[in-house]
Amino acid sequence: MALLNSKGQQVSDDLFKRNTAKLNAEVVSRPSLSYWKSVWIRLRQNKLAMLGLFTMIGLIIMAIIGPWISPNSVTGGDLTQVNQPPSSTYWFGTDALGRDMFARTWYGARISLFVGFAAALIDCVIGIVYGGVSGYKGGRTDSIMMRIVEVLYGLPYLLVVILLMVIMGPGLFTIIVALTVTGWVGMARIVRGQVLSLKQNEYVLASKVFGGSTPHIIRKSLLPNTMGPIIIQMTLTVPSAIFAEAFLSFLGLGISAPFASWGSLAEDGLSAILTGHWWRLFFPAFFISLTMYAFNVFGDGLQDAIDPKTRGR
């Protein structure tokens, strides 16, 4: 076979083969995208999810530095500055005791976000262990473990919280315990379902044949392939826990004065609406809503990026 260039000169087969081999080598040498890198690329294309992510980051940063930015104390008040509207001195106004609402709002963000992340982390750990063992063992063990899950799932949530408040006393630790007593059952169900669908795969069976223990197989072979649904569930658990903490604080079962969370600030500000002091309710309620919106749109976008049914579109 002979090829002709633009001048009509003959090009040897060897040169053509070398160029072809070089092109093939370049294609082969290009690094393929990893699974999580492709997920990140798809996530970046979702503008609403990225807006939620940046909003989450901004809220976390402000929760850290917000109380330091304000020149006023979180707990100290000035009775000569009671119920002052937002101004250049008090950016979010003051409350009934003359305390700076800007400093208290961002201090409340620390409490609310901490409760949300702590509850999500504990739910994740318990749910992964419980659901992984239940799904992998199967049979009678799975049946007994899932009956326990169903009993816990059916318990009235508010009743459990009130009982714990009576036994342990109100406080931050009690709220986290109350949120996690039954909060992990959703994660356990998701992990169990994923493990049931994966445990008959060849790599799991091969690990069994080579003498892998149950914890080793779950940790090395099953959990890495269930991380997508686990991460999605965690991103949706955080706003649920934040809202639950706000609800409990709104009922007076949350953080005790003089400290505050968004829920307790909203509870304090509810009565102020009738007297025209709208800022006392507006700012904590606004940030609760903004946080829940940011986490939910980010979780939805992450689910779309991870879902294999949408990855190929």
N, C-alpha and C positions, 0 to 999 in steps of 0.2 A: 504493500500500500504506500502511496506517495501523496504528499500534500503540497500545494503551491501557495506561496505568500503573495502579497500585493504586487510584487515586481515580477511575478511569474517564475521565481526561483524555486527549486525543489527543496523541501524541508524533510530531513531524514525522519524515519520512524523512531529512532532513538530519542531525538529531541522531543518529539510529541509524547512519547511514553514517559520521559522524565518530568515534563510539565504536568502530565496527568497524575503521576505518582505524587508530585509535590502538592498539588491541589487536594488530593485525597488525604495526604498526611496532615495538612492544615485543618481539614474538616474533622479528622479523628482527634487531633490534639486540642480542639476547642473544649473547654470544660463544660460538661452538661450541668444544667441547673438542678440544684438539690430540691427536695420536696418543699422545705420551709422557705427557701429562697423564691420559688415559684409562687408560694402562698403570699409572701410579702409583696411581690410584684403585682399580683391580682388585687391585693388589699389596697395598695397605693392608687390603683385605678378607680377605687370607690371613693369619691370625694366626700360623701356624707360620713363614711366610716373614718376617714382621715380627720375630718372635722371633729368627730367624737373623740378620737385619740388625742388630738392636740388640746381639746378642751379638758380632757382628763388630766393630761400632764400639767396644764395651766392651773387647774384646781389643786393638784397635789403640791405644786410649787408655792402657790399662795397660802396653802394651809401651813407650810413650813415657815415661810418668811412673813406672812401677813401680820401676825401679832407683833413682830419686831418692827415692821414699817410704821405702825401707829405710834405716835408719841405718848399715847395714853395707856393706862393700865387695863388689863383684862378684868380684874376683880375690883379694883379701886374705883370709887365713884365720887362725883362732885355734886352735892345736893343743890348747888346754885345753878347747875346746868341740866336740870331734869327735863326729859322729853324734848330735847332740842332737835329740830329738823336737820337733815343733811346740810352740811356747810363746809367751808374750807378748813374749819377747825375740827369738826366731827363729820367725817366723810359719809358715814352711814347714820348719822344722828346719835342720840343717846337714849337710854331707857329710863324707867321710872326712878332709878337710883342715881342717875347721872353718869352711868358707865358707858364707855365708848362702844357703840354697836359694831364698828368696823373691826376693832380688836377682838370683840367677843364672837363675831360671826366667823372669823378665820380661826379662832381657837376652837369654836364649835365644829369647824370643818375637820380639824385634827381628830376630834373624838369620833365624829360620824364616819370619816374615812377609815380610821383605825378599826372601828367596830366592823365595818364592811369587809375590809381585807382580812382581818383576823377570822371572822366567821367563815369567809370563803375558803381560807387556807385550811382551817380545821375540818370543814365539811369535805374538802378535797381529800385530805389524808385519810379520814375515817371511811369515806365513801369508796375510795380506791381500794383500800385494804379489804373492806367488807365485801364489796361487789366483785372484786377480783377472785377472792377465795370462793365465794358462792358460785360464780359462773364457772370457775375451773373445776371445782370438785363435782358439781352437779349432783344428780340423784337425790338421796334423802337429805344430805347436808344442805344442798341448795334449797330444797323444799322447806326445811325448818328455818333456815336463815331468812328466806323471803317472807315467811309467815310473821316473823318478828318485825320485819320492815313494814308489813301491812298494818300491824298493830300500832306501831309508832306513827305511821302516816295518818291513821285515823284518830289520833289523840287531838282534842281541841287545843289549838296552839295557845290561845290566850289563857286558858286554864293552867296549862303547864307553866307559863311565864309567871302567873300570879302565885302559884304554889312555890316556885323557886324563889320569888321575891320574899315570900313569907319565911321560908326556911333559911335562905342565905343572906337576906337583907338587900336593899337596893344598892346599885353600884355598877361600875363598868364591867367588872368581872362577871357579875350575875347576868348582865345583859348578854354577854358573849356566850355564856353557858346556855342561857335560855334559847338563843338563836341556833345553837348547834345541837341541842338535844335531839331534835327531830329534823334539823335542816340538812343532814347528810344523806337522808334516804333517797333524795332525787339523784345525787351523784352515784350512790350505790347501784341504783337501777340502771343508769346509763352504762356504767362500767361493766356490770353483769351482762347486759345485752351485747356489748362489744366483745367481751371475752367468750361468750357462748358462740358467737359467729366466727371467732378466730381460732379457737382451740383445736379444731380438726384440720387446720392447715398443715402442710408437709413439714415446715420448719419446727412447729411445735411438737409434732409426732417424732421428728428426728431427735429433738432435745430429750424427749422421754426415753427413747431407745438408748441414748448415750448416758442415761442415768441422772439427768438433771432433776434436782429437787423441785418441789412445788413453788417455794419462794423464788428460786432462781428462774424458773420458766416464766412465772408471772412478771418478774422484774425485767428480765432480759428479752423475752420473746413476745409477750402479750401487751404490756403497758406501753412500750414505745409506739405500737400501732393503734393505740386508743387515745393518744395525746390530743388529737384534734378535737374530738367531742368533749374531752375533759377541760381543755382550755376554754372552749365555747361556754360550757356550763359554768365555769368560774367567772367569766366576764358577766354572765347574767345573774350570778349569785350575789355579787358585790352590791349592785343597786337594790336588790331585794332586801339584803341585810341592812343597808342604809335606811331604806324606807321603814323597815320593821323597827329599827332603833328609834327613828323619828316618831313613829306611831306610839311606841312605849313611852318615850319621853313626853310626848304630847298628852298622854294619859296620866303623867306624873309618876311613872314607874321607871324613869331613866336616871340620868345624871343629876346628882344633887347640887343645889346652889352652894357656893357662889360660882362654881364651874358650870359649863353649859355645852350642849350639843345643838345642832340645828333644830332638832325636835323640841327641846326644852325652850329654845329661843322663840320658836313659832308658838308654843303654848303660852309663853309670857306675852307675846305680841297680839294674840287673838283678842283679848279684852281691850287692847289699846286702839283697835280699829274703831270702836264705838266713840272714842274721844278724839278721833281724827289723827292719831299718831300712827299713820299707815306704815311708816318705814320700819317699825319694830317687827311687823309680820312679813312685810314684803321681801326683805333681803334674805332671811333664812329660808322662807318658802321658795324664793326664786332659785337659790343655790341647791336646794334639795331637788327641785324639778330639773335644773340644768344638769346635775350630776347623774340623775337617773336617765335622762335623755342621752347624754354622752355615752354612758356605759352600754345602753341598749342598742344604739345605732352602731357602735363599734362591735358589739357582740354579733349583731346581725350581719355586718359586713365581713367579719371574720368567719362566720359560718358559711357565707357564700364563697369566700376564698378557699376554705378548706374542703368544702363539699365536693367530692369527686364527680358528681353529676353535673356540676356547673364549671369545673375546671377546664373541660375541653371545649367550651363554647367560645 
